[in-house]
Amino acid sequence: MPSQSSTRLNKARAPLFRATDLGLSRGAISTRVKRGTLFRIHRGIYSPVPREALTREALWLAALMAVGDDSALFRLSSAVHWRAWRWPPPAIEVVAPRYRRSMEGVSVHECRNLDPRDVTTHLGIPVTTVARTAIDLTDVLIAEELTNFLHEAAFRRRLSLPAVRDAMARANGRRRLARLDEAIELWLMGSAGLKSRLEREFFGLVSEAGLPKPIPNIHLDGIEVDAYWPDSRLVVEIDGPNHTRPPTLRGDGSRDRRLADFTVLRFTEFELERMPHDVVSAVTIHL
């Protein structure tokens, strides 16, 4: 019986063809496209099924085939492929050693000095390593978001801090490596980083107000709290829409009682988005 990974790989690869592999003239290919028996995914890349029927893995492979054999999944697309990030980018992100034009739905990034040690293959798909992905993510994520990437990668047993340090040394000169240093420090403290859109919005408010940054998603007395300021013993919990349900409300009350030695503030999605100044004022008072 084939393994789960090989099944996923076959499912992703089977429907993709380069024009040169079809053994057909350009006219014959055009005829089949018009008839709907062949579908153009990217320039020179075709499939017997339409784009919307392809798996995510197949779309990644199609993008890499179109860019070139020396390309690899990059940045947020790489993070999603490693299952260490849950929000895919608007376009598939690919890195290549030479300039290539971006295509519909594919953003191509040039990196002439990408070390071979920073590229691997996972489930048959070329991708930057977890360590290199952490470095590339410093261009688009803040430290607390990077912490969540490290947390998820570690949970899946794919994180090696020595490998990250080695990759950082090879990437000497990158402008935002301090973000990754901060993320590593947070992760070593026990933080899981930012896990939701609302948490990111709250941290944005705190940053814009010039307040000290809290530690995101860290355990206190066995309870994971959304944000914590150790010096003030202040806890902030962000309540999404599901917190209006009675069972969740009872659970929140129980959590707050167990955190009686801390000051606990709760803010709803409505307060974050419609009353941001009140949220900042409340936090400022308790700091």
N, C-alpha and C positions, 0 to 999 in steps of 0.2 A: 504494500500500500504506500503511495507517495506521501511524503511528509506534508504538513500544512504549509511550510514555506515554499516547497517546490510547487504545490498546487497553486498558491498565489502567484508565483512567478510564471507558470504556464498560462494562467488566466490572463496575466498582464501582457505576456509577449505574443501569444498566439495570433491575435488579430492584426498585427502591425507588419507592414512591408515597406521597404525602400523601393522606389520606382525601378531602380537598377536590378532589383531582385525578382521583379515580376516577369521578366523576359518578354515584355510587351513594348510595342512602339508607343510613342507619345500619343498618336492618334487613337490607338486601341485603348489606352488608358482613359483618354478623354471620353471615348464612347461609353465605356463602362461607368464612368462618373455620371454622365448624363442619364444613363439608364437606371442609376441607383444601385448598381451591383458592386460598386467600389466607391469609397468615400475618401476625400482628401482631408487629412488631418493637419498636416503642415506641408510646406513646399517639399516635394519629393518623398513624402511619407503618406502611405495610404492604408486603409483598413476595409475589410468587407462589412463592417458594421459602422453606423454613424458615431460621431464623437460622443453624443450623449449616452451611448450604450457602453462606452469604454469605462473600465475601472479607473480609479485614481492612479494606481500603479501603471496602467497602460498609458494614461495621459502623460505621466512623468517620463516613461520610456520613449514615447513619441517625441516629446520635447528634446530629450537628449539625443535621439537619433537624428533629429533635424539640425541640431546645433553642431554635432560632430562627435566622433568616438572618444575624443579626449575631454569631453565635458562631464560635469557631475552636478547632482542636485546641490543647492546652495542655500545657506542662511535659513529663512523660515521654512522653506520647503524641505530642507534637510532635517530641521528640527522636528517637523511633523512626521517625516519618514522614520525617524528614530523613536517616534511616539513619546517625545519629550516636550511637545508643544501642541496645544489643541486648536489654535486659531490659524488656519492656512492663509497665506498671503493672497491678494487679489489675482496675481499672476504667478505662474510657476517660476521659481528662481533657479537659474542655472549659471554655473561658472565655467569659463573656458580660458585657455591660456592665450588666445588671440582674439582680436575684436571680431564679434559676430553680431549681425543685426538682430535686434529683438523681433519677435513674431507675435502674432495675435495670441494673447493669453500666456506669453512666455517672456520673461525679463532676463536678458543675458548680461552677465557681468564679466568683465575682462580681468584676469589676474595672471600676469606673466611669470610671477615667481612662486606659484603655488607648489609647495614641496610635495613630492610623491607620497611622503609619509602622512600627509594630511588628506589623502583621498583613499577610499576603500569601496567595497561593493557590499551592499546589504540587501538580501532577498533578490539578488540579481540586478540591482540598480546601482550604478555608480553614484557615490554620494560623498561629501566631505565627512571626515570623522567627527565623532561627538566633540572631541577636543577642539578641532578647527572650527566647527559650527559655533561653539561657545564664543570664540574670538570674533567670528563674522557677525554674530548677533549683537555685538557691542555697538554696531552702526545703527541699529534700529530699536533696541530695547534699553530701558533703564536698568540699573543694578538690581532692583527688586524683582523685575521680570526675569532677568538672567538667573537670579536665585531660583526661581521656579523651574527654569529649564534644567539647572543642575540637580534640583530635587527630583524631578521626574526621571532624568537620566539615571540618577543613582538608584531610584526605586526599581528601575528595569535592569539594574546591574550593568549599566553601560558607561558609567562614569569612572574615570581614573584621574585623580588630581595630578599625579606625576606626569601623565600624558598631556593634561591641560597646560601644566607649567612648561613642558618641553615645547608644545606648540606656540605658547606665548613667546618663548625665547626665539623661536624661528620667525615670529611675526613682529620682531622688534621694530619700532617705528610707527606701529598703529596708534592712532591718536587717542583712542578711547579704552585702552586696556585697563585703565584705573577702574572702570566700571566693573570689569570682570574680577579684579582684585576685591572690590567691595562685595560683589556677589558671592565670591568664595568665602569671605569672612562671615557674611550673613548665614550662609548655608552651614558652615562649621559651628555657628552659634545655635543651630537647630531650626532656623527659619526655613519655611517652605516657599517663601517668596509670594508674589501676587498671584492669586488664583482665579480672579473674576474681573469682569468689566467694571463692576461697582467699586471693587477695591482699587483698581487703577484710577478711577475717577477721584476717589477719596485721596489717594496719594498725590494726585495732581493738584488738588485744592491745598493740601498741606504744603507742597513745594512752592506753589505760587504765592502763598501767604508768608513764606520765609520762615516757617516754623521748623523746629528740629524734626528730623525724620524718625518715625517709629520703626520698630522691627515688625515686619509683616508675618502673619501666620506662624506664631511660635507657641509652644506649649507652656502653660502656667498651671502648676498643680494638676497635671494630667489633662488639661483642657486646651485645645488649640484656639487661640484668639486671633482676630483679624489684624489688629494693630496694637503695639505695646510700646510705651515709653517707660523704660526702667527707672529713670531718675524721678519721675513723678508718680510711678506705679499707676499709670493711667492706661486703661484698656478701652479700645473703640471696637465695637461690633457693627458690621454693615448688614442690615436686614434686607434681603431681597424679597420679591413678591411672595415666595412660599412661606415667609415668616408670619403671614397673617392667619395661617391655619391653626386651629386650636392645639393640635398635638405639638406643633413647632413652638407655639407660644409657651406651652407648659415646659418644653425642653429649654427654651431660652431662660425662663424664670429659674429653673433648676441650676443652669449653668451660672447665672448671676449670683445665686446664693452661695455656690461653691467658690466664687471669686470675691467673697465678702471682704477680703483683705486688700482689695484693689478698688480703685474708682472705675466704674464701668459706664461708658456712654454708648447709647445705641442710636444709630441714624438709619432712616429708611431711604429707599431709592428716591422717593418723592422729595425728601429733604435735601439729598445730595444734588439733585438736578434742579429743584425749584427754589431752594433756600440755602444756597452754598455759603452765603455770608454768615447765616446763623450757625451753620455747622462749624465754620472756622472760629467764630467767636466763642462757642462752647468749648472747643478744644483749647483755645488760647487761655481761657479763664483757668482751666484745670492744669495747664502747664505752668 
